[in-house]
Amino acid sequence: MSEILNIAHEMGKDLFRVGAMDEITMRKLDALCLPQMRSLQPDDIRRIRTANHVSQAVFAAILGIGKTTVQQWEQGQKKPSGPARRLLDLIDRKGLVALG
């Protein structure tokens, strides 16, 4: 997120906390400030997995998918869907610890 957007988001959260912004507007601002989903290449997916020191089988179990799917992503035979890309981006930015 850009620095300006980050500042605007923080200001919005402050306004919401003091009751100067309604919940619907805050949700819209939250959605606007979500990190953009980037396209992930096979090497990106492999890098994310190996940076977190897990095998394809363990990574698949964590993501709730089959090992074959992870293999196909890493070989470029398939691409992760929107929700999977969002989850992979989160893991890339914050590590597996972000999943609790």
MDAnalysis code that builds the backbone (N, CA, C; Angstrom):
import MDAnalysis as mda
import numpy as np

u = mda.Universe.empty(300, n_residues=100, atom_resindex=np.repeat(np.arange(100), 3), trajectory=True)
u.add_TopologyAttr("name", ["N", "CA", "C"] * 100)
u.add_TopologyAttr("resid", np.arange(1, 101))
u.add_TopologyAttr("resname", ["MET", "SER", "GLU", "ILE", "LEU", "ASN", "ILE", "ALA", "HIS", "GLU", "MET", "GLY", "LYS", "ASP", "LEU", "PHE", "ARG", "VAL", "GLY", "ALA", "MET", "ASP", "GLU", "ILE", "THR", "MET", "ARG", "LYS", "LEU", "ASP", "ALA", "LEU", "CYS", "LEU", "PRO", "GLN", "MET", "ARG", "SER", "LEU", "GLN", "PRO", "ASP", "ASP", "ILE", "ARG", "ARG", "ILE", "ARG", "THR", "ALA", "ASN", "HIS", "VAL", "SER", "GLN", "ALA", "VAL", "PHE", "ALA", "ALA", "ILE", "LEU", "GLY", "ILE", "GLY", "LYS", "THR", "THR", "VAL", "GLN", "GLN", "TRP", "GLU", "GLN", "GLY", "GLN", "LYS", "LYS", "PRO", "SER", "GLY", "PRO", "ALA", "ARG", "ARG", "LEU", "LEU", "ASP", "LEU", "ILE", "ASP", "ARG", "LYS", "GLY", "LEU", "VAL", "ALA", "LEU", "GLY"])
u.atoms.positions = np.array([
    [0.858, -1.164, 0.000],
    [0.000, 0.000, 0.000],
    [0.905, 1.228, 0.000],
    [0.514, 2.246, -0.772],
    [1.323, 3.457, -0.822],
    [1.281, 4.178, 0.525],
    [2.271, 5.009, 0.747],
    [2.350, 5.741, 2.017],
    [1.121, 6.638, 2.206],
    [0.685, 7.296, 1.139],
    [-0.482, 8.192, 1.233],
    [-1.738, 7.388, 1.566],
    [-1.910, 6.247, 0.894],
    [-3.074, 5.408, 1.168],
    [-3.018, 4.859, 2.589],
    [-1.835, 4.522, 3.053],
    [-1.661, 4.037, 4.423],
    [-2.061, 5.116, 5.435],
    [-1.651, 6.344, 5.193],
    [-2.011, 7.464, 6.079],
    [-3.522, 7.689, 6.065],
    [-4.119, 7.655, 4.866],
    [-5.567, 7.845, 4.749],
    [-6.315, 6.738, 5.498],
    [-5.810, 5.521, 5.409],
    [-6.452, 4.401, 6.092],
    [-6.367, 4.576, 7.609],
    [-5.211, 4.979, 8.092],
    [-5.049, 5.222, 9.535],
    [-5.981, 6.336, 10.005],
    [-6.100, 7.397, 9.213],
    [-7.009, 8.495, 9.572],
    [-8.451, 8.004, 9.595],
    [-8.809, 7.170, 8.604],
    [-10.153, 6.608, 8.555],
    [-10.454, 5.768, 9.786],
    [-9.477, 4.960, 10.208],
    [-9.673, 4.136, 11.412],
    [-9.872, 5.017, 12.640],
    [-9.122, 6.115, 12.719],
    [-9.294, 7.046, 13.842],
    [-10.686, 7.672, 13.817],
    [-11.136, 8.089, 12.645],
    [-12.472, 8.679, 12.519],
    [-13.551, 7.666, 12.906],
    [-13.368, 6.420, 12.497],
    [-14.331, 5.375, 12.840],
    [-14.371, 5.150, 14.352],
    [-13.198, 5.118, 14.978],
    [-13.119, 4.883, 16.431],
    [-13.858, 5.951, 17.232],
    [-13.807, 7.196, 16.773],
    [-14.465, 8.273, 17.522],
    [-15.902, 8.507, 17.061],
    [-16.377, 7.673, 16.116],
    [-17.761, 7.775, 15.680],
    [-18.016, 8.773, 14.573],
    [-16.968, 9.307, 13.956],
    [-17.135, 10.287, 12.888],
    [-17.257, 9.631, 11.510],
    [-17.109, 8.311, 11.449],
    [-17.256, 7.582, 10.189],
    [-18.107, 6.353, 10.470],
    [-19.090, 6.092, 9.582],
    [-19.952, 4.930, 9.804],
    [-19.262, 3.642, 9.342],
    [-19.840, 2.523, 9.746],
    [-19.225, 1.216, 9.487],
    [-19.157, 0.897, 7.993],
    [-20.182, 1.257, 7.245],
    [-20.189, 0.974, 5.804],
    [-19.050, 1.713, 5.111],
    [-18.865, 2.976, 5.442],
    [-17.774, 3.753, 4.851],
    [-16.426, 3.172, 5.253],
    [-16.301, 2.737, 6.504],
    [-15.042, 2.146, 6.962],
    [-14.749, 0.861, 6.205],
    [-15.763, 0.050, 5.969],
    [-15.563, -1.195, 5.204],
    [-15.120, -0.892, 3.780],
    [-15.708, 0.138, 3.182],
    [-15.298, 0.524, 1.823],
    [-13.843, 0.978, 1.810],
    [-13.456, 1.739, 2.819],
    [-12.067, 2.195, 2.914],
    [-11.130, 1.010, 3.131],
    [-11.532, 0.065, 3.983],
    [-10.727, -1.144, 4.196],
    [-10.516, -1.893, 2.878],
    [-11.595, -2.052, 2.110],
    [-11.499, -2.768, 0.834],
    [-10.583, -2.033, -0.141],
    [-10.670, -0.719, -0.156],
    [-9.823, 0.088, -1.037],
    [-8.349, -0.060, -0.673],
    [-8.083, -0.256, 0.598],
    [-6.697, -0.302, 1.081],
    [-6.099, -1.702, 1.101],
    [-6.852, -2.705, 0.654],
    [-6.285, -4.054, 0.583],
    [-5.101, -4.052, -0.377],
    [-4.075, -4.819, -0.074],
    [-2.950, -4.903, -1.010],
    [-3.423, -5.456, -2.345],
    [-2.897, -4.913, -3.435],
    [-3.275, -5.398, -4.753],
    [-2.785, -6.824, -4.929],
    [-3.631, -7.627, -5.547],
    [-3.227, -9.005, -5.797],
    [-2.315, -9.017, -7.016],
    [-1.139, -9.557, -6.809],
    [-0.190, -9.624, -7.908],
    [-0.257, -10.998, -8.542],
    [0.185, -11.066, -9.764],
    [0.250, -12.342, -10.450],
    [1.443, -13.121, -9.915],
    [1.230, -14.359, -9.569],
    [2.303, -15.188, -9.028],
    [2.804, -16.152, -10.096],
    [4.088, -16.149, -10.311],
    [4.723, -17.066, -11.247],
    [5.108, -18.345, -10.497],
    [5.340, -19.440, -11.223],
    [5.737, -20.691, -10.557],
    [6.921, -20.515, -9.601],
    [7.921, -19.743, -10.007],
    [9.085, -19.521, -9.138],
    [8.710, -18.769, -7.863],
    [7.723, -17.864, -7.961],
    [7.265, -17.128, -6.774],
    [6.647, -18.091, -5.758],
    [5.833, -19.003, -6.255],
    [5.154, -19.944, -5.364],
    [6.176, -20.861, -4.692],
    [7.129, -21.347, -5.460],
    [8.191, -22.195, -4.896],
    [8.996, -21.419, -3.855],
    [9.313, -20.161, -4.161],
    [10.077, -19.319, -3.231],
    [9.304, -19.111, -1.929],
    [8.010, -18.833, -2.020],
    [7.182, -18.631, -0.826],
    [7.187, -19.895, 0.033],
    [7.016, -21.043, -0.609],
    [6.986, -22.311, 0.124],
    [8.332, -22.603, 0.775],
    [9.410, -22.486, -0.001],
    [10.724, -22.833, 0.554],
    [11.181, -21.823, 1.603],
    [10.782, -20.564, 1.462],
    [11.135, -19.553, 2.470],
    [10.494, -19.880, 3.817],
    [9.394, -20.624, 3.766],
    [8.707, -21.024, 4.997],
    [9.092, -22.431, 5.439],
    [10.076, -23.006, 4.760],
    [10.685, -24.285, 5.155],
    [9.677, -25.425, 5.275],
    [8.801, -25.546, 4.260],
    [7.843, -26.650, 4.262],
    [7.894, -27.382, 2.921],
    [7.545, -28.650, 2.970],
    [7.471, -29.460, 1.756],
    [6.195, -29.112, 0.996],
    [6.097, -29.614, -0.231],
    [4.874, -29.403, -1.000],
    [3.675, -30.017, -0.279],
    [3.866, -31.179, 0.307],
    [2.760, -31.852, 1.002],
    [2.285, -31.050, 2.215],
    [3.221, -30.534, 2.990],
    [2.861, -29.744, 4.169],
    [2.214, -28.427, 3.737],
    [2.772, -27.782, 2.718],
    [2.213, -26.524, 2.213],
    [0.779, -26.742, 1.744],
    [0.558, -27.834, 1.019],
    [-0.783, -28.159, 0.541],
    [-1.747, -28.357, 1.710],
    [-1.306, -29.068, 2.732],
    [-2.165, -29.304, 3.901],
    [-2.510, -27.992, 4.599],
    [-1.541, -27.107, 4.718],
    [-1.780, -25.805, 5.354],
    [-2.800, -24.995, 4.559],
    [-2.693, -25.055, 3.223],
    [-3.591, -24.289, 2.358],
    [-4.944, -24.976, 2.155],
    [-5.047, -26.236, 2.585],
    [-6.298, -26.970, 2.423],
    [-6.528, -27.439, 0.998],
    [-5.444, -27.750, 0.300],
    [-5.523, -28.210, -1.088],
    [-4.697, -29.483, -1.226],
    [-4.758, -30.098, -2.396],
    [-3.978, -31.305, -2.639],
    [-2.534, -30.991, -3.005],
    [-1.654, -31.934, -2.709],
    [-0.235, -31.784, -3.045],
    [-0.056, -31.599, -4.553],
    [-0.878, -32.282, -5.337],
    [-0.795, -32.173, -6.794],
    [-1.029, -30.736, -7.250],
    [-1.923, -30.031, -6.587],
    [-2.193, -28.636, -6.950],
    [-0.957, -27.777, -6.743],
    [-0.280, -27.946, -5.621],
    [0.954, -27.188, -5.367],
    [1.989, -27.531, -6.433],
    [2.116, -28.813, -6.766],
    [3.061, -29.225, -7.803],
    [2.732, -28.552, -9.135],
    [1.448, -28.531, -9.493],
    [1.030, -27.927, -10.760],
    [1.278, -26.421, -10.766],
    [1.074, -25.750, -9.635],
    [1.386, -24.322, -9.544],
    [2.866, -24.091, -9.780],
    [3.699, -24.894, -9.108],
    [5.147, -24.700, -9.187],
    [5.714, -25.089, -10.551],
    [4.988, -25.906, -11.302],
    [5.424, -26.295, -12.641],
    [4.788, -25.427, -13.720],
    [3.917, -24.508, -13.317],
    [3.264, -23.619, -14.270],
    [2.126, -24.258, -15.041],
    [1.658, -25.419, -14.599],
    [0.558, -26.101, -15.275],
    [-0.794, -25.516, -14.893],
    [-0.871, -24.944, -13.704],
    [-2.087, -24.283, -13.212],
    [-1.681, -23.006, -12.507],
    [-2.648, -22.093, -12.376],
    [-2.420, -20.853, -11.632],
    [-3.355, -20.826, -10.431],
    [-2.891, -20.273, -9.316],
    [-3.761, -20.173, -8.139],
    [-4.953, -19.253, -8.411],
    [-6.100, -19.604, -7.854],
    [-7.306, -18.785, -7.983],
    [-7.178, -17.530, -7.127],
    [-8.142, -16.646, -7.214],
    [-8.131, -15.398, -6.443],
    [-7.921, -15.597, -4.949],
    [-8.756, -16.435, -4.284],
    [-8.557, -16.640, -2.845],
    [-7.200, -17.264, -2.519],
    [-6.749, -18.194, -3.346],
    [-5.444, -18.820, -3.107],
    [-4.323, -17.804, -3.302],
    [-4.443, -16.948, -4.316],
    [-3.432, -15.901, -4.536],
    [-3.379, -14.953, -3.351],
    [-4.533, -14.596, -2.818],
    [-4.585, -13.697, -1.664],
    [-3.883, -14.349, -0.468],
    [-4.144, -15.625, -0.250],
    [-3.521, -16.353, 0.857],
    [-2.010, -16.485, 0.648],
    [-1.590, -16.788, -0.574],
    [-0.160, -16.885, -0.877],
    [0.531, -15.541, -0.667],
    [-0.137, -14.463, -1.050],
    [0.436, -13.128, -0.849],
    [0.596, -12.833, 0.642],
    [-0.404, -13.198, 1.432],
    [-0.333, -13.003, 2.885],
    [0.840, -13.789, 3.475],
    [0.978, -15.044, 3.066],
    [2.084, -15.873, 3.557],
    [3.416, -15.278, 3.123],
    [3.472, -14.759, 1.909],
    [4.709, -14.153, 1.409],
    [5.097, -12.933, 2.242],
    [4.110, -12.116, 2.603],
    [4.396, -10.892, 3.350],
    [4.643, -11.136, 4.834],
    [3.904, -12.097, 5.431],
    [3.947, -12.237, 6.891],
    [4.380, -13.611, 7.384],
    [4.555, -14.557, 6.470],
    [4.943, -15.904, 6.867],
    [3.749, -16.732, 7.304],
    [3.996, -18.004, 7.528],
    [2.924, -18.914, 7.936],
    [2.333, -18.546, 9.290],
    [3.079, -17.808, 10.093],
    [2.588, -17.378, 11.403],
    [1.301, -16.558, 11.258],
    [1.098, -15.916, 10.110],
    [-0.100, -15.106, 9.878],
    [-1.369, -15.956, 9.861],
    [-1.211, -17.243, 9.635],
    [-2.380, -18.124, 9.585],
    [-2.761, -18.673, 10.951],
    [-1.970, -18.330, 11.953],
    [-2.286, -18.730, 13.321],
    [-1.764, -20.067, 13.608],
])
